[in-house]
Amino acid sequence: MATHVGAQTIKIDGPVSIISTASVVGPKEGQGPLMRYYDMILEDILHGCDSWEKAESKIVETAMELVIQKAKLAPKDIDIIIAGDLLDQSTGSTFGVMNLERPFWGVFSACSNMGQAMSVGAVAIESGAVQKVAVGASSHFCSAEKQFRTPLELGNQRTPTSTWTVTGSGCAVLSKSEDGPFITYITTGKIVDMGIKDPANMGAAMSPAAADTLTAHFKDTGRDPSYYDMIITGDLGYVGRELTVKLMEESGYALTNTYTDCGIKIFDKEKQDTHAGGSGCACSAVTFAGYLYSSLKEKNINKILFVPTGALLSPMSSQQGQSIPGIAHAVAIENSRG
C-alpha cells in the first residue's frame, strides 16, 4: 500500500507501471526538436473542426483512443479516465473523452494537470480499487490565447517573457504491472503566490511553486538532486527555469545540468520565434508521452523527476487585479522499483 512520507509525499509501494503513452501535436510542435517522438502531427491546427475548442476536444479523443490501442486494450478495459485542460469547465477533456463512455475524473491544476492526473491515477491503482487508468492533459494555442490573453485577430505584439501555448494532448495508461517504468513517489504541491500579476510572464509566476515542490520532495524522500538522471519541470520556459535554479540555491539545493524544462525542450527558441519557450497543459504532457517515455523505455535515462507546473490564473481574477498563484506536482518515475 502507499505510505505517506514527510510533509507532502506519497511513496508508491506496489507496482504502478506506465504501460503506454500517446502524443498528438499541432503543426508548429511537429516542427520542433522533439518531432520524431510524437505519435501524430496534425497538418491542420483545427483538426477538421470549426472552432479551436472543438479541435482541442477532438485532439484529446484522438490521443486517448491511440494510447488505449497502444496498450493493446479496449476502452472497456479502462477503469477510470483522469484528464484536464485549460478551458472553462474543462470542456476540452469533457467532450474529448465523452464518446469513450468510461468513468471520468476531471482534474484542474492548470498546466500541472498531467502531474496531478498521474498522481491521482497512481494512488487509485495502489489502493487496489482499480487496475488500469488512462491519464492525460491537453491545451490549444488559439483557445488559450482567446481565453487568457487577447484574441489572435487583434494581432497584439507578444512580450519577451511570453511563452507559446502548446497545441496537443499527451496521454498514458497506468497499470498494476511488473514491467516498468514505474511511478515510485509523488509529491503534491502547495499553492504558492509571490504576487506576480503579468499573464505574459508565466515562468515568473510558477517558478516559486516549482522550487517549493522540489524542496519538499528532496526533504521528504531524503534524496538529492543528483539521484535523478533528469529533473524536468513543466512549462517554466527560459525565464522560469533560471529563477527556479536561483530559488533552489537559496534552499540549499544545487540543480545541475541534468535539470531542464519541457518548455525549453519542445521548441527551437530562435527558429520558431517562441520567445521564452513553450507552455500549456500539453507542454509537459506531450513531452513526457513522447520524448521522456521513449528515453525511459530505451534506458537512455532510468530515473526522472517529472514536475509539471501550473499558473492558477483565470480571466476573472486577472481582470479584478489579483495575482497569479502557482502550483507544481512532482512524480518520480524509475525503471526499477529498487
N, C-alpha and C positions, 0 to 999 in steps of 0.2 A: 504493500500500500504506500501511497505518497506520504511523505513526512515533512512537517514544517521545519525549516532551518533558519535560524536567526530571525530577523525582523520582517523580511519581505519575500523570502524564497521558499519554494517547494521543491523537494527532491523527489524525482520520479523513480521509485524503486523498481517497479516492474518494467518489462519491455514495452515501450511505446515507440514504434518504428514508423518512419516516413516511407511508405512503400511505393509512392508515385508522386510526380508533380507534373503540372502543365502550365504553360505560359502563352498567352495570346497578347500581342502588342500592336500598336499602330505603326504607320509608315515611318515616322520620324525615329521611333525607338528601334525599328528594324534597320536603320542606317547607322546605328551607334556601334560602339566597340564590342557589345555582347551579342551581336546579331546571330551568331551561329548557335547560341544556346536556346533560342526561342523555338517553341513548337509551331507557332503560326505567326506570320507577319501579315497584317492586313494591308491590302492595296488602297482601301477606302476607309478614311477615318470615321465615316458614318456607318460602316459595316452593313450597307444596304438599307439603312433606316432613314426616316425623315426628320429625326431630331438627334441631338447629341446624347440626351438622356436615354432615349430608346436604344441608341447604339451601345451605350455602356452596358445596359442590361443584356443585350444580345452577346456582347463580348463575354460577360460573366457566364451566360448559358453555354457558350461555345467552350470556354475553358473548363467549366465543371463537367460537361459531358466528356471532354477529352481526358481529364485526369482520372475519371472513373473507368473509362475504357482502357487507359494505360495500366491501371491496376488490375486489369482482367476481371472487372466486376460489372454488375448491372446496377442501375440506380437503386433497385430494391435491396441491394446488399449494404447500402449506406444507412447506418442507424440515425445519424444526425448530420445536417449541413450547418456549418458555422461560418458566417461571412459578414463583411461590412464594406461600406464605401463612404463617400463624402456628401452624397446628395441628401436633400431633405427627406426625412423618414426612411433613409437607407433604401430608396427606391431602385437604385442600381442593382443591389443584391436581391431585393424582394421580387422584382419582376424577372430577374435573371435566373433564380432557382425555382420559381413557381411551377414550371412545367415538369420538373423532376419529381414532384409530388412526394417529397421526403420531409420528415420533421426538420424544423428550421429554427436556429437560434441566430438572431441578428445581433451583431456587436457594433459598438461605436466607441472608438478612442482615436478618431481622426486617422492620420496617416500611420499610426501604430496598430491599425486593425489586424494586420497579419500576425503580429506578435500576440495580440490578445486572443485571436481565434485559435492559434496553435496552443496557447496556454490552456484555454478552456477545454479544447479537444483532448489534450494530454491528460488533464485531471479527470475528465469524464471517462476515458478509457481506463485509467488507473483505478477508478472507483469500482470497476467491474460491471457497471451498468450497461456499457455499450462495447462493441468490438471494433467497429470501423466508423471513422468520422472524416468527412470531407470539409476542408477549411479553405478560405480564400479571401481575397480583397481586390478591390478594383478602383479605378479612377479614370477620368477622361479630361484631357486638357481643356477642351472647349466648354464643357459643362462646369468645370471648376472655376474657370475664369469668369464665366457669367454669374455664378452664384456668389463667389467670394471677392472678386475684384471688379473688373469692368467688362462688359460685353465686347467681344472681339471686334465687332463692327465699328466701335469707336476709334480703334487704331491707336490707343494710348501707348506712349513710349514706356518700355519696361526699365526699371532701375537696375543698377549693377548687382544689388543684393538679391534680386528676384530669382526664383527658380522656375523650372518648366515642369508643370504637372504631367506626369507620365500617363499616356493612354494605354490601358491594358488591364489584364486580370491575371493574377498568379494564384494557383490552387495546389493543394496537396491532399493526399489521403493518408490518414494516420491509422495504424492498426496495432493490435496486440500481437506482434510478430517478433521472432528472434533474429530477423535479418535487418541490419542497420541501414542507414544511420538512425540513431536513437535520440529522442529528447530526454535529457538527463536532469536538467534543472530548469525551473522557470522563476524569474524574479519579476514580480508585478510592481509596476511603477506607481509613484505618488504624483499627484498634480503639483506642479511647480510653476510659480508665476513670478517672474522678475520684472514685470512692469513694461514689457515690450508691447508697443501698440501698432507697429508698422506691419500691415498684412503682406507687404512686399519684402519682408525680411524674416521668413520663417525659420531660417537657420539660427538666428539670434534668439528667437522665442523658444525653440525646442532644445537647444544645447544644454541649458541648466538641468532640464529633466533627464536628458541622456546621461549627464555626469552624475546626477543623483542616483539613478538606477544602477549604473556601472559600479559606483562606490558601494551601494548596498549589496550588489551581487558578490563583490570581492570580500566584503566584510562577512557576509552570511556564510559563504562557502569556504572561506579561508584560502581561496585561490588567488593567484597573482595574474596580472595581465599576460605574463609570459607563458602561462599554462596553455593558452589557446594559440592555434596556428593562425587564426584570424579573428579579429574583433571587428564587426561591421555594423554601424548604426544605419538607421533607416533612410532618412532623406534630409540630412542636415546640409548637404552640399559643402562647398568650399568654405563658406563663412562659418557655418555651424561646426564643421569639423575642427577648424582652428581654435574656436572658442572652447570646444569640449576638451581638447588637449590641454589648454591652459587651466581650465577648471579642475581637471583631474590632477594636474601637477599640484594645485593648491590643496587637494585632498590627500596628497602623498602617493599618488599612483602615476607612474610614467608610462604613457601609451607609446609603444614602439612603432616601427614602420609596418607592423602587422595590423595596425588599426587603419581602417578606411571607412568609406560611407557609400551606400548604394547610389546616392545622388551624384557621386563623383564617378562611379564605375559605369553608369548607364549611358551617359552621353559623352561625346567629344566636345569639350567646352569651346574650343576655338573653331572647329569646323562646323559645329551645329548651332552656334550662337545661343547657347542656353544659359548664359551669364553665370550664376552661382551654382548651377547643376540641376539635378532632377529632384522632383518632389511628388507628393500624392501617394495614396494608399498603394497603388500599383508599383510604385518605385521599388520598395523593398520586396513586395510580393513576387514580381516577375524576376527580379534579380536573384531571389532565393530559389524560385521554382526552376530557373534556368541555370545560370552560372554557378551558384553556390551548391545546389544539389548535385550537379554534374561533377563538380570538384570533389565533393564528398564521396560519391559513388566510384569515382576513378582513383580515389585515395591520394589525390594531389594535396588535399588537406584532410585532417582527421578530427579536428576539434575546433568548432567555431562558436563564438558568442554572437548571436544574431539579435540586434537590438532595434527593432522598428520604433520610430519616433513620431509623435503626433502633436500638432498645434490645435488646441481645442478652441478654435475660432468659429464664430457664427456671424453672419451679416448683421444680425440684430445687436449682439453685444459690441461689435466693432462700431456700428453707427451710433451707439449710445456712449461711446468713448471709453469702453472698458479695455483692459489689457488682454493679452493673448496667453492663457495658461498653456503649459506643455506637459506631455506625459511620454514615457518610454517603457516598453516591456522587453525584458531580456529572456532569450531562450537559448540554453546551451544545447548544442547538437553535436554528437560524437559518434564515431564509427564503432567504438567499443563501449560497453557499459562498465568497464573496469575489471 
